[in-house]
Amino acid sequence: MQQTDSPRFRPVPWTALETPADVELWIAEHNLALQELIAPHETGYGVCFTLAEGGEIYLQTTQDGAIIVDVTEEAEWVSPLIAAVGQVEPPKGSLWILPDDKLVQLIMGLSGLIATSILVVGHHFGRGQRTRY
């Protein structure tokens, strides 16, 4: 019987973040983890939130000051929250582009809805369908 490799990253049960300081600490810890665990040649890295009520949200920040939020079909029910936080109209597809100054508010808004988080590598984050906010 052939042994399979264990997954590189594992889901982590989510603990609700209650203050902006909690969110900023979580962001700093995840940025550090990404710097330590992601090789320079890897792309499509970020975090995936599995929502307690269904669906996933993939989140990535870019060097040019954008938050890329990729919402699975099962998680479209959170679209009003994302629209309110980003003060933007919902996109035609699953990919949201928000300004980076909305990151703390976005995670605060989602925090009570998240069941687990996991680091991801190789997610396409809607390449080719990005438009600026």
DSSP file (Angstrom, degrees, kcal/mol; ACC not computed):
  #  RESIDUE AA STRUCTURE BP1 BP2  ACC     N-H-->O    O-->H-N    N-H-->O    O-->H-N    TCO  KAPPA ALPHA  PHI   PSI    X-CA   Y-CA   Z-CA
    1    1 A M              0   0    0      0, 0.0     2,-0.3     0, 0.0     0, 0.0   0.000 360.0 360.0 360.0 127.2    0.0    0.0    0.0
    2    2 A Q        -     0   0    0      1,-0.0     2,-0.4     0, 0.0     0, 0.0  -0.583 360.0-132.5 -80.9 132.7    1.4    3.3   -1.1
    3    3 A Q        -     0   0    0     -2,-0.3     2,-0.3     1,-0.0    -1,-0.0  -0.701  19.3-142.7 -84.6 132.1    1.7    6.1    1.5
    4    4 A T        -     0   0    0     -2,-0.4     2,-0.1     1,-0.1    -1,-0.0  -0.656  23.3-103.3 -92.5 151.4    0.4    9.4    0.4
    5    5 A D        -     0   0    0     -2,-0.3     3,-0.1     1,-0.1    -1,-0.1  -0.447  37.9-114.4 -68.7 143.5    2.0   12.7    1.5
    6    6 A S        -     0   0    0      1,-0.1    -1,-0.1    -2,-0.1     0, 0.0  -0.456  45.1 -84.4 -74.3 154.4    0.2   14.6    4.2
    7    7 A P        -     0   0    0      0, 0.0    -1,-0.1     0, 0.0     3,-0.1  -0.255  30.7-131.6 -59.3 145.8   -1.3   17.9    3.2
    8    8 A R  S    S+     0   0    0      1,-0.1     2,-0.3    -3,-0.1    -2,-0.1   0.908  91.9  25.9 -65.5 -43.0    1.1   20.8    3.3
    9    9 A F  S    S-     0   0    0    110,-0.1    -1,-0.1   109,-0.0   109,-0.0  -0.920  73.7-153.4-122.3 149.4   -1.3   23.0    5.2
   10   10 A R        -     0   0    0     -2,-0.3   109,-0.3    -3,-0.1   107,-0.1  -0.917  29.2 -98.3-121.3 147.5   -4.2   22.0    7.5
   11   11 A P        -     0   0    0      0, 0.0   107,-0.2     0, 0.0    38,-0.1  -0.361  34.8-149.3 -61.8 141.9   -7.4   23.8    8.4
   12   12 A V  E     -A  117   0A   0    105,-3.1   105,-2.0    -2,-0.0     0, 0.0  -0.961  21.7-112.5-114.2 126.8   -7.2   25.7   11.7
   13   13 A P  E     -A  116   0A   0      0, 0.0     2,-0.3     0, 0.0   103,-0.3  -0.323  39.7-117.9 -56.7 139.5  -10.4   26.1   13.7
   14   14 A W        -     0   0    0    101,-2.7     2,-0.5   100,-0.1    35,-0.0  -0.630  20.2-159.4 -87.3 135.9  -11.4   29.7   13.8
   15   15 A T        -     0   0    0     -2,-0.3   100,-0.0     0, 0.0    97,-0.0  -0.974  35.0-109.7-109.7 121.7  -11.5   31.8   16.9
   16   16 A A        -     0   0    0     -2,-0.5     2,-0.5     1,-0.1    96,-0.1  -0.194  25.1-136.6 -55.1 136.0  -13.7   34.9   16.4
   17   17 A L        -     0   0    0     90,-0.2    95,-0.1     1,-0.1    94,-0.1  -0.851  21.4-177.0 -96.4 126.2  -11.8   38.1   16.4
   18   18 A E        +     0   0    0     -2,-0.5    -1,-0.1    93,-0.1    -2,-0.0   0.658  57.8  37.2-104.3 -17.9  -13.6   40.8   18.4
   19   19 A T  S  > S-     0   0    0      1,-0.1     4,-1.9     0, 0.0     3,-0.2  -0.909  79.1-112.8-132.4 159.6  -11.5   43.9   18.0
   20   20 A P  H  > S+     0   0    0      0, 0.0     4,-2.7     0, 0.0     5,-0.2   0.867 119.6  57.0 -56.9 -34.9   -9.5   45.7   15.3
   21   21 A A  H  > S+     0   0    0      2,-0.2     4,-2.1     1,-0.2     5,-0.2   0.896 104.4  51.7 -63.9 -39.3   -6.4   44.9   17.3
   22   22 A D  H  > S+     0   0    0     -3,-0.2     4,-2.3     2,-0.2    -1,-0.2   0.918 111.7  47.3 -60.3 -43.0   -7.2   41.2   17.3
   23   23 A V  H  X S+     0   0    0     -4,-1.9     4,-2.8     2,-0.2    -2,-0.2   0.919 110.1  51.5 -66.1 -44.6   -7.6   41.4   13.5
   24   24 A E  H  X S+     0   0    0     -4,-2.7     4,-2.3     1,-0.2    -1,-0.2   0.881 110.8  49.0 -61.6 -37.8   -4.3   43.3   13.0
   25   25 A L  H  X S+     0   0    0     -4,-2.1     4,-2.5     2,-0.2    -1,-0.2   0.919 111.1  49.6 -65.7 -43.9   -2.5   40.7   15.1
   26   26 A W  H  X S+     0   0    0     -4,-2.3     4,-2.5     2,-0.2    -2,-0.2   0.923 111.3  49.6 -60.3 -44.7   -4.1   37.9   13.0
   27   27 A I  H  X S+     0   0    0     -4,-2.8     4,-2.7     1,-0.2     5,-0.2   0.931 111.1  49.0 -60.1 -46.9   -3.0   39.6    9.8
   28   28 A A  H  X S+     0   0    0     -4,-2.3     4,-2.1     1,-0.2    -1,-0.2   0.910 111.8  49.0 -60.6 -43.3    0.6   40.1   11.1
   29   29 A E  H  X S+     0   0    0     -4,-2.5     4,-2.3     1,-0.2    -1,-0.2   0.906 113.4  46.3 -64.0 -41.6    0.8   36.4   12.1
   30   30 A H  H  X S+     0   0    0     -4,-2.5     4,-2.6     2,-0.2    -2,-0.2   0.869 109.9  53.3 -71.6 -35.7   -0.5   35.2    8.7
   31   31 A N  H  X S+     0   0    0     -4,-2.7     4,-2.2    -5,-0.2    -1,-0.2   0.922 111.0  47.5 -61.3 -42.8    1.8   37.6    6.8
   32   32 A L  H  X S+     0   0    0     -4,-2.1     4,-2.2    -5,-0.2    -2,-0.2   0.919 111.1  50.6 -63.7 -44.4    4.7   36.1    8.8
   33   33 A A  H  X S+     0   0    0     -4,-2.3     4,-2.5     1,-0.2     5,-0.2   0.912 110.6  49.8 -60.6 -42.6    3.5   32.5    8.1
   34   34 A L  H  X S+     0   0    0     -4,-2.6     4,-1.9     1,-0.2    -1,-0.2   0.910 110.7  49.6 -63.1 -41.9    3.2   33.3    4.4
   35   35 A Q  H  < S+     0   0    0     -4,-2.2    -1,-0.2     1,-0.2    -2,-0.2   0.878 117.7  40.7 -63.5 -37.6    6.7   34.7    4.3
   36   36 A E  H  < S+     0   0    0     -4,-2.2    -2,-0.2    -5,-0.2    -1,-0.2   0.822 124.3  34.1 -80.6 -32.2    8.2   31.7    6.1
   37   37 A L  H  < S+     0   0    0     -4,-2.5     2,-0.5    -5,-0.2    -3,-0.2   0.595  99.7  78.5-106.0 -12.9    6.2   28.9    4.3
   38   38 A I  S  < S-     0   0    0     -4,-1.9    -1,-0.0    -5,-0.2    83,-0.0  -0.871  73.2-133.6-104.9 126.8    5.7   30.1    0.7
   39   39 A A    >   -     0   0    0     -2,-0.5     3,-1.8     1,-0.1    -2,-0.1  -0.416  24.0-113.3 -74.2 151.8    8.6   29.8   -1.7
   40   40 A P  T 3  S+     0   0    0      0, 0.0    -1,-0.1     0, 0.0    -2,-0.0   0.782 115.3  53.5 -57.3 -28.9    9.5   32.8   -3.9
   41   41 A H  T 3  S+     0   0    0      2,-0.0     2,-0.2     0, 0.0    -2,-0.0   0.584  88.1 102.3 -83.8  -9.0    8.5   30.9   -7.1
   42   42 A E    <   -     0   0    0     -3,-1.8     2,-0.3     2,-0.0     3,-0.2  -0.476  50.6-171.9 -80.0 147.0    5.0   30.0   -5.8
   43   43 A T        +     0   0    0     -2,-0.2    79,-2.3     1,-0.1    80,-0.2  -0.787  56.2  45.6-127.6 171.3    1.9   31.9   -6.9
   44   44 A G  S    S+     0   0    0     -2,-0.3    79,-2.2    78,-0.2     2,-0.3   0.842  74.3 156.0  66.1  34.8   -1.7   32.0   -5.9
   45   45 A Y        +     0   0    0     76,-0.2     2,-0.3    77,-0.2    76,-0.2  -0.682  11.1  98.5 -98.0 151.2   -1.0   32.1   -2.2
   46   46 A G  E     -B  120   0A   0     74,-1.8    74,-2.2    -2,-0.3     2,-0.4  -0.912  67.3 -60.2 173.0-147.3   -3.4   33.5    0.4
   47   47 A V  E     -BC 119  59A   0     12,-2.3    12,-3.1    -2,-0.3     2,-0.5  -0.966  30.5-149.3-131.1 146.8   -5.9   32.2    2.9
   48   48 A C  E     -BC 118  58A   0     70,-2.9    70,-1.7    -2,-0.4     2,-0.6  -0.974   9.0-158.5-116.1 126.8   -9.1   30.3    2.5
   49   49 A F  E     -BC 117  57A   0      8,-3.2     8,-2.4    -2,-0.5     2,-0.6  -0.913   6.0-152.2-101.6 124.7  -11.9   30.8    5.0
   50   50 A T  E     -BC 116  56A   0     66,-2.4    65,-3.4    -2,-0.6    66,-1.5  -0.871  20.8-135.6 -92.7 124.8  -14.5   28.0    5.2
   51   51 A L  E >   -B  114   0A   0      4,-2.8     3,-1.5    -2,-0.6    63,-0.3  -0.600   6.5-132.8 -86.2 141.1  -17.7   29.5    6.3
   52   52 A A  T 3  S+     0   0    0     61,-2.8    -1,-0.1    -2,-0.3    62,-0.1   0.824 108.2  46.5 -60.2 -33.5  -19.8   27.7    9.0
   53   53 A E  T 3  S-     0   0    0     60,-0.5    -1,-0.3     1,-0.2    61,-0.1   0.369 129.6 -70.2 -93.8   4.6  -23.0   28.1    7.0
   54   54 A G  S <  S+     0   0    0     -3,-1.5    -1,-0.2     1,-0.3    -2,-0.1   0.037  85.7  49.7 118.3 138.1  -21.4   26.9    3.7
   55   55 A G        -     0   0    0     -4,-0.1    -4,-2.8    -3,-0.1     2,-0.3  -0.161  62.7 -98.7  97.5 171.2  -18.9   27.9    1.1
   56   56 A E  E     -C   50   0A   0     -6,-0.2    16,-2.5    -2,-0.1     2,-0.4  -0.946  15.2-155.8-130.6 151.1  -15.4   29.2    1.0
   57   57 A I  E     -CD  49  71A   0     -8,-2.4    -8,-3.2    -2,-0.3     2,-0.4  -0.995  10.9-156.5-125.7 123.0  -13.8   32.6    0.6
   58   58 A Y  E     -CD  48  70A   0     12,-3.0    12,-2.9    -2,-0.4     2,-0.4  -0.852  13.8-166.8 -99.2 134.8  -10.3   32.9   -0.7
   59   59 A L  E     +CD  47  69A   0    -12,-3.1   -12,-2.3    -2,-0.4     2,-0.3  -0.976  13.8 166.0-129.6 134.6   -8.4   36.1    0.2
   60   60 A Q  E     - D   0  68A   0      8,-2.2     8,-3.7    -2,-0.4     2,-0.4  -0.996  20.8-148.5-142.5 142.7   -5.2   37.5   -1.1
   61   61 A T  E     - D   0  67A   0     -2,-0.3     2,-0.3     6,-0.2     6,-0.2  -0.867  19.1-145.2-108.2 150.6   -3.6   40.9   -0.8
   62   62 A T    >   -     0   0    0      4,-2.4     3,-1.4    -2,-0.4     4,-0.2  -0.716  23.4-115.8-114.2 163.6   -1.4   42.4   -3.6
   63   63 A Q  T 3  S+     0   0    0      1,-0.3    -1,-0.1    -2,-0.3    -2,-0.0   0.771 112.1  61.7 -64.6 -26.1    1.7   44.5   -3.7
   64   64 A D  T 3  S-     0   0    0      2,-0.1    -1,-0.3     1,-0.0    36,-0.1   0.229 124.2 -94.0 -92.3  17.0   -0.3   47.3   -5.4
   65   65 A G  S <  S+     0   0    0     -3,-1.4    35,-1.7     1,-0.3     2,-0.3   0.836  80.6 126.2  85.7  33.5   -2.8   47.8   -2.6
   66   66 A A  E     - E   0  99A   0     -4,-0.2    -4,-2.4    33,-0.2     2,-0.5  -0.909  49.7-142.9-123.2 152.8   -5.7   45.6   -3.4
   67   67 A I  E     -DE  61  98A   0     31,-3.3    31,-2.7    -2,-0.3     2,-0.6  -0.969  16.9-155.6-108.7 123.7   -7.6   42.8   -1.6
   68   68 A I  E     -DE  60  97A   0     -8,-3.7    -8,-2.2    -2,-0.5     2,-0.5  -0.904  10.9-173.3-102.6 122.3   -8.7   40.0   -3.9
   69   69 A V  E     -DE  59  96A   0     27,-2.6    27,-3.3    -2,-0.6     2,-0.6  -0.964   5.1-168.4-120.2 115.2  -11.7   38.1   -2.6
   70   70 A D  E     -DE  58  95A   0    -12,-2.9   -12,-3.0    -2,-0.5     2,-0.5  -0.922   9.4-163.7-108.3 114.9  -12.7   35.0   -4.5
   71   71 A V  E     -D   57   0A   0     23,-2.5   -14,-0.2    -2,-0.6     5,-0.1  -0.861  12.5-134.8-106.0 124.0  -16.1   33.8   -3.3
   72   72 A T    >   -     0   0    0    -16,-2.5     3,-1.5    -2,-0.5     4,-0.3  -0.324  29.2-107.3 -70.7 160.9  -17.3   30.3   -4.1
   73   73 A E  G >  S+     0   0    0      1,-0.3     3,-1.3     2,-0.2     4,-0.2   0.867 120.6  56.7 -56.4 -38.4  -20.9   29.8   -5.4
   74   74 A E  G 3  S+     0   0    0      1,-0.3     3,-0.3     2,-0.1    -1,-0.3   0.688 107.9  49.0 -68.1 -17.6  -21.9   28.2   -2.0
   75   75 A A  G X  S+     0   0    0     -3,-1.5     3,-2.3   -19,-0.2    -1,-0.3   0.295  73.0 109.0-104.9   8.5  -20.7   31.4   -0.2
   76   76 A E  G X   +     0   0    0     -3,-1.3     3,-2.0     1,-0.3    -1,-0.2   0.707  61.4  80.4 -59.2 -17.6  -22.4   34.0   -2.3
   77   77 A W  G 3  S+     0   0    0     -3,-0.3    -1,-0.3     1,-0.3     4,-0.2   0.680  85.7  59.2 -63.5 -16.6  -24.8   34.6    0.6
   78   78 A V  G X> S+     0   0    0     -3,-2.3     4,-2.0     1,-0.2     3,-0.7   0.441  74.5 101.5 -90.2   0.7  -22.0   36.8    2.1
   79   79 A S  H <> S+     0   0    0     -3,-2.0     4,-2.8     1,-0.2     5,-0.2   0.877  75.9  55.4 -54.1 -43.0  -22.0   39.2   -0.9
   80   80 A P  H 3> S+     0   0    0      0, 0.0     4,-2.1     0, 0.0    -1,-0.2   0.885 108.4  49.7 -59.2 -35.5  -24.1   41.9    0.9
   81   81 A L  H <> S+     0   0    0     -3,-0.7     4,-2.6     2,-0.2    -2,-0.2   0.932 112.2  46.5 -67.0 -45.4  -21.5   42.0    3.7
   82   82 A I  H  X S+     0   0    0     -4,-2.0     4,-2.8     1,-0.2     5,-0.2   0.912 112.6  50.6 -63.6 -42.5  -18.6   42.3    1.3
   83   83 A A  H  X>S+     0   0    0     -4,-2.8     5,-1.4    -5,-0.2     4,-1.3   0.902 112.0  47.8 -61.3 -41.8  -20.4   45.0   -0.7
   84   84 A A  H  <5S+     0   0    0     -4,-2.1    -2,-0.2    -5,-0.2    -1,-0.2   0.923 114.5  44.9 -67.0 -44.5  -21.1   46.9    2.5
   85   85 A V  H  <5S+     0   0    0     -4,-2.6    -2,-0.2     1,-0.2    -1,-0.2   0.941 121.3  38.4 -64.3 -47.1  -17.5   46.7    3.8
   86   86 A G  H  <5S-     0   0    0     -4,-2.8    -1,-0.2    -5,-0.2    -2,-0.2   0.609  98.7-135.1 -80.4 -11.6  -16.0   47.6    0.4
   87   87 A Q  T  <5 +     0   0    0     -4,-1.3     2,-0.3     1,-0.2    -3,-0.2   0.920  65.8 121.5  52.9  46.6  -18.6   50.2   -0.4
   88   88 A V      < -     0   0    0     -5,-1.4    -1,-0.2    -6,-0.2    -2,-0.1  -0.900  69.5-102.6-133.7 160.5  -18.7   48.6   -3.9
   89   89 A E        -     0   0    0     -2,-0.3    -5,-0.0    -3,-0.1     0, 0.0  -0.571  51.3 -93.8 -77.6 147.3  -21.3   47.0   -6.2
   90   90 A P        -     0   0    0      0, 0.0    -1,-0.1     0, 0.0     4,-0.1  -0.348  45.7-115.6 -60.2 142.7  -21.1   43.2   -6.4
   91   91 A P        -     0   0    0      0, 0.0     5,-0.1     0, 0.0    -3,-0.0  -0.246  17.8-114.7 -73.8 167.5  -19.0   42.0   -9.4
   92   92 A K  S    S+     0   0    0      3,-0.1     2,-0.1     2,-0.0     0, 0.0   0.799 100.0  28.2 -71.6 -28.9  -20.5   40.0  -12.3
   93   93 A G  S    S-     0   0    0      2,-0.3   -22,-0.0    36,-0.1     0, 0.0  -0.126 106.3 -78.3-111.1-151.2  -18.4   37.0  -11.3
   94   94 A S  S    S+     0   0    0     -2,-0.1   -23,-2.5    -4,-0.1     2,-0.6   0.494  95.5  96.1 -93.2  -5.3  -17.0   35.6   -8.1
   95   95 A L  E     -E   70   0A   0    -25,-0.2     2,-0.4    34,-0.1    -2,-0.3  -0.787  50.3-171.9-101.5 121.6  -14.0   37.9   -7.8
   96   96 A W  E     -E   69   0A   0    -27,-3.3   -27,-2.6    -2,-0.6     2,-0.5  -0.860   7.8-159.4-105.6 141.3  -14.1   41.0   -5.7
   97   97 A I  E     +E   68   0A   0     -2,-0.4   -29,-0.2   -29,-0.2    -2,-0.0  -0.983  19.4 174.1-120.6 118.2  -11.3   43.7   -5.7
   98   98 A L  E     -E   67   0A   0    -31,-2.7   -31,-3.3    -2,-0.5     2,-0.1  -0.877  37.3 -99.6-121.4 153.0  -11.3   45.9   -2.7
   99   99 A P  E >   -E   66   0A   0      0, 0.0     3,-2.0     0, 0.0   -33,-0.2  -0.446  35.8-118.1 -68.3 147.3   -8.9   48.6   -1.5
  100  100 A D  G >  S+     0   0    0    -35,-1.7     3,-1.5     1,-0.3     4,-0.3   0.682 107.9  73.6 -65.1 -17.2   -6.4   47.4    1.1
  101  101 A D  G 3  S+     0   0    0      1,-0.2    -1,-0.3   -36,-0.2     4,-0.3   0.519  91.1  60.8 -74.0  -0.3   -7.7   49.8    3.7
  102  102 A K  G <> S+     0   0    0     -3,-2.0     4,-2.7     1,-0.1    -1,-0.2   0.398  75.5  96.2-100.3   0.8  -10.8   47.6    4.0
  103  103 A L  H <> S+     0   0    0     -3,-1.5     4,-2.5     1,-0.2     5,-0.2   0.918  84.2  45.4 -61.8 -47.9   -9.0   44.5    5.1
  104  104 A V  H  > S+     0   0    0     -4,-0.3     4,-2.5     1,-0.2    -1,-0.2   0.932 115.7  47.7 -62.8 -45.0   -9.5   44.9    8.9
  105  105 A Q  H  > S+     0   0    0     -4,-0.3     4,-2.6     2,-0.2    -1,-0.2   0.903 111.4  51.7 -62.0 -41.5  -13.2   45.7    8.4
  106  106 A L  H  X S+     0   0    0     -4,-2.7     4,-2.2     2,-0.2    -2,-0.2   0.940 112.5  43.6 -62.0 -48.4  -13.7   42.8    6.0
  107  107 A I  H  X S+     0   0    0     -4,-2.5     4,-1.9     1,-0.2   -90,-0.2   0.887 112.8  53.0 -67.6 -37.1  -12.1   40.3    8.4
  108  108 A M  H  X S+     0   0    0     -4,-2.5     4,-0.5    -5,-0.2    -1,-0.2   0.934 111.4  47.2 -59.4 -45.0  -14.1   41.8   11.4
  109  109 A G  H  < S+     0   0    0     -4,-2.6     3,-0.3     1,-0.2    -2,-0.2   0.867 118.4  40.0 -65.4 -37.8  -17.3   41.4    9.4
  110  110 A L  H >X S+     0   0    0     -4,-2.2     3,-2.7    -5,-0.2     4,-0.8   0.717  91.3  91.8 -82.0 -21.7  -16.5   37.8    8.4
  111  111 A S  H >< S+     0   0    0     -4,-1.9     3,-0.9     1,-0.3    -1,-0.2   0.810  85.2  47.8 -49.4 -46.0  -15.1   36.7   11.7
  112  112 A G  T 3< S+     0   0    0     -4,-0.5    -1,-0.3    -3,-0.3    -2,-0.1   0.569 112.1  52.6 -73.6  -6.9  -18.3   35.4   13.3
  113  113 A L  T <4 S+     0   0    0     -3,-2.7   -61,-2.8    -4,-0.1   -60,-0.5   0.541  86.6 100.0-102.5 -11.0  -19.1   33.4   10.1
  114  114 A I  E <<  + B   0  51A   0     -3,-0.9   -63,-0.3    -4,-0.8     3,-0.1  -0.593  39.6 178.3 -87.0 135.6  -15.8   31.5    9.7
  115  115 A A  E    S-     0   0A   0    -65,-3.4  -101,-2.7     1,-0.4     2,-0.3   0.819  71.0  -5.6 -96.1 -46.0  -15.4   27.9   10.8
  116  116 A T  E     -AB  13  50A   0    -66,-1.5   -66,-2.4  -103,-0.3    -1,-0.4  -0.952  56.0-149.9-144.7 162.5  -11.8   27.3    9.7
  117  117 A S  E     +AB  12  49A   0   -105,-2.0  -105,-3.1    -2,-0.3     2,-0.3  -0.966  14.9 178.9-130.9 152.8   -8.9   29.0    7.9
  118  118 A I  E     - B   0  48A   0    -70,-1.7   -70,-2.9    -2,-0.3     2,-0.2  -0.984  30.9-115.2-151.2 141.0   -6.1   27.4    5.9
  119  119 A L  E     - B   0  47A   0     -2,-0.3     2,-0.3  -109,-0.3   -72,-0.3  -0.525  37.2-160.4 -71.2 145.3   -3.2   28.8    4.0
  120  120 A V  E     - B   0  46A   0    -74,-2.2   -74,-1.8    -2,-0.2     2,-0.4  -0.942  14.6-169.5-130.1 152.1   -3.4   28.1    0.2
  121  121 A V  S    S+     0   0    0     -2,-0.3   -76,-0.2   -76,-0.2   -77,-0.2  -0.993  71.1  26.1-135.6 140.9   -1.0   28.0   -2.7
  122  122 A G  S    S+     0   0    0    -79,-2.3     2,-0.3    -2,-0.4   -78,-0.2   0.560  72.4 147.5  87.3   8.7   -1.8   27.8   -6.3
  123  123 A H        -     0   0    0    -79,-2.2    -1,-0.3   -80,-0.2    -3,-0.0  -0.599  47.2-138.4 -75.3 139.1   -5.3   29.3   -6.2
  124  124 A H    >   -     0   0    0     -2,-0.3     3,-1.6     1,-0.1    -1,-0.1   0.698  15.6-155.8 -76.1 -18.6   -5.9   31.2   -9.5
  125  125 A F  T 3   -     0   0    0      1,-0.3    -1,-0.1   -81,-0.1    -2,-0.0   0.833  64.9 -65.1  43.7  41.2   -7.6   34.2   -7.8
  126  126 A G  T >  S-     0   0    0      1,-0.2     3,-2.5     2,-0.1    -1,-0.3   0.769  70.7-166.4  62.2  31.4   -9.5   35.0  -11.0
  127  127 A R  T <  S+     0   0    0     -3,-1.6    -1,-0.2     1,-0.3    -2,-0.1  -0.213  73.2  26.0 -50.6 137.0   -6.4   35.9  -13.1
  128  128 A G  T 3  S+     0   0    0      2,-0.0    -1,-0.3     1,-0.0    -2,-0.1   0.222 112.0  69.8  92.5 -13.7   -7.6   37.6  -16.3
  129  129 A Q    <   +     0   0    0     -3,-2.5     2,-0.3     2,-0.0    -2,-0.2   0.195  68.0 125.0-119.0  17.7  -10.8   39.0  -14.9
  130  130 A R        +     0   0    0     -4,-0.2     2,-0.3   -34,-0.0   -34,-0.0  -0.559  30.0 174.6 -80.4 137.4   -9.4   41.6  -12.5
  131  131 A T        -     0   0    0     -2,-0.3     2,-0.1     0, 0.0    -2,-0.0  -0.965  36.7 -99.3-132.7 154.5  -10.4   45.2  -12.7
  132  132 A R              0   0    0     -2,-0.3   -35,-0.1     1,-0.1   -66,-0.0  -0.367 360.0 360.0 -72.2 152.4   -9.4   47.9  -10.3
  133  133 A Y              0   0    0    -35,-0.1    -1,-0.1    -2,-0.1   -67,-0.0   0.440 360.0 360.0 -73.2 360.0  -11.8   49.0   -7.5
